[in-house]
Amino acid sequence: MTAGAPRACRREVIVKYPVEVFDSLQLLYAVKGFNDHQIHCLVRFVSAPQEATLRRAVALSLRSFPILATRYATGPGLPAWESLAEPDLDPAFAATDDEKAFAAETTVRLDEGVGPQVRVALLHGRHNALSVTMNHMIADGSGFKRYLYFLCDTYSTLVDDPAFTPSRISIGDRSPRDVVRSFSPLARVHAMIAGVNRPGKFSFPLEKEGDVRPFIATRTLDRKKVSKLRDFCKRRGATINDAALAAYYRSLARRIGERAWEGLEIPIMVDMRRYAPETEIASLRNLSSMVITQIRQKDGERFEETLLKVKTAMDGLKKRRIGLGGFVKLSLVYSVCGERLGSRFLKRALETPLICMTNVGELDSQRLSFKGSPVESAFLCGSIKYKPHFQLALSGFDGTLTLSSNLYGSSKDRQRIDSFLQEVEGELGLGEATGAANRFQK
């Protein structure tokens, strides 16, 4: 990989930004062996963007989003995001024509203690692609997409105006206080009572031995399949997310067996921006929560029956302010105990789910656009899990839907997960799924 040219060192003022509760939570996920707290995006092009222009766009994006131009600093005082000197920002961009080197970039784990907190890698040559990785401590999926669109806008403007300099984006209040305060004290109490955090009884069958390497397994439903699925869901008052969760339940039950018919739980991630005031000013922050879903399946059940159960369960959760319980609990722990005691308490009390699902939403094909370089395909996915944890992720782009699962696992794990994603895709294909019974393994 080639990095930026070294610059002359100069004395720079160090700026510190506070570490918020959900920043700490993402770090604890790695400490507790849940995941590596990185967010990934892979974009494939018909023709590659201009390397020099993209390098400039990345450098400007770090000036506009200064929270990315930092390292996670610990010491005698409270941890903080500490600004880096300009030469230390060079690792934010790299370019190569080596496909093997680029493949490693797609699963890279950024060192939060070194920084910067984003890495953009360009592949050019026979194939053209872009990998963007961001530390999940800095932002959730919605924040990550905002950065991607900003990078696209900056690059596209620079193509016509090489002297362009974007404005600095306000860091703002990165805490969850505005979301929590948008609810009455009584609503917060009710949400805390209802919110439960538990790891679950079942795990996805993975290998106990073998070489462990990070990988991202994917399956993509084309526009025709997605359009058919959307129409099917619309007629039943359901969403594509409901359908994916139903397909996930059915496929997991077949893998785990009869014992999972009634006891299987699937936590799902919730974007709490649905509750954020319109005056939200923080550019990059974490506003995600988790809620546990559970349905009872039966042998011989058709896909449409499972979908109705999922829709009913999700409708109920939405009426009870989905995701608010855990969000309020974490905020309360840190506000009462402070960062140090709060982190210690959370480290002991945090239970991570063995099986979960996340929907990172749609990548806007109009905004994910690099001038002069048509995008062929793109998807976004969350952190890479550590065994025995397992997650299904959904990402949309230009009418397609990508299913992905990320793991530090063996080649046998990869084969098993590839097969599982194919099974989930089959459920969503609807050609056989709506008329086929869900036969569980005995």
C-alpha angles and dihedrals in degrees: 000000000000119000132194122290115269116260130211111268119243134176111267132185112249113229122197127207124193122257109234129214096259091047087059091046092058090050090051090054088065093043091051092049097248102119144328094255098235130130119213137199126184121195124184121201138201086220127009124254117249107277098215093046092048091049089053091048091053092049091050091047090059090055091049093046102037093175086072092054092067145089128226102251125195129181142116092330131046118305114265143178102255121199119244130225113254096254089056090062095068094096089066089085135039136162133199145162091209109104093198091054090047092051088059089053092059091065099032119145113216118220104234091197091060104032163166096167097222134055125195117190125186125204115198132172127056088000126030123208145143128220119197120186126182131184106253089216087073101047146355125233095283092051091046091054090051089056092048092053091047090052090050093049092048093048093047092050092048091055089067099027114032090182093059117129119187122218123261114262116228112247089211125175106330093184123105092238096110092055094046093047092052087075127068119251089250092053090051092052092049091048092050092051092049096044115095128180119201136146098232133237101262137057133196111260106257133163117272092207140031137084112314120220132155117257140164115218117198144182122186126206110212125232094266093055093044092049091051091047092049092052091047092052094044092056088056098043091248134125132233086249088058090050093048091049090049091050090048092052092049095046093046092049090055091050097045098037140223094324089069095058095098107009102053115118126186118195113209129200118245126204104224092199085095084077099038116114116252088245091069107144104171107111101199123021144120117265101157129122138175135237129185120236125194134179133173114238129193135203113271094020116155123229093249090057092051090047091053090052092050092047091051091049093047093047089054093049092049091054089055094054097265115234097007097111100067091036093058094043094054093045091050094050092054096042092051101036101031127231099295099045091037092055092048092050093046092048089058097039102038114110117189122210118248091211127026145148135220134188111205091186135225125332104219106237090203093055098036090071131129110197112249093008112087113212113235099187140342141182138177126212139176135241125323110252129228118225133297088029121092134185139182115211130194126207129172130205132170095339096317129106123214121202114201141176124189125201146160092230149125131275088261090053088052092052091048093049093046088054092047094051089050088054092051090048089051090055090052093046088079093201091104102000098076092049098037126090119234101244112193126210114253 
